[in-house]
């Protein structure tokens, strides 16, 4: 499937989409690793250090959202797009397109942050610990 630039809807191609999927998986692995480490070091349910999981979890969520939407948040904010090989950037010159891209980028940031925080709040309440 050939992807084309669409303001606020599509600003990355297949190579960049694959890159976002890899970032999402890495963020998820980091989130799980951090959660396991926190539990191993004695973090109990309700311990606010568990909220640290929000950081990599937000990264994972943003990566996944970007891959699903075929839209890079950073490119949208910078006014660029890349539908070719990684590193082949083009600039958005139309002001209406730039505004649409920036709106979409902010929506992706908000969605990713919301998912990361919700996941961290669930982990905060999760009744798993190594101490009784």
Buried (B, 14 or more C-beta within 10 A) or exposed (E): EEBEBBBBEBBBBBBBBEBBBEBBEBBBEBBBEBBEEBBEEEBBEEEEEBBBBBBBBBBBBBBBBBBEBBBBBEBBBBBBBBBBEEEEEBEBEEEEBBBBBBEBBEBBBEBBBEBBBEBBBEBBEEEEBEEE
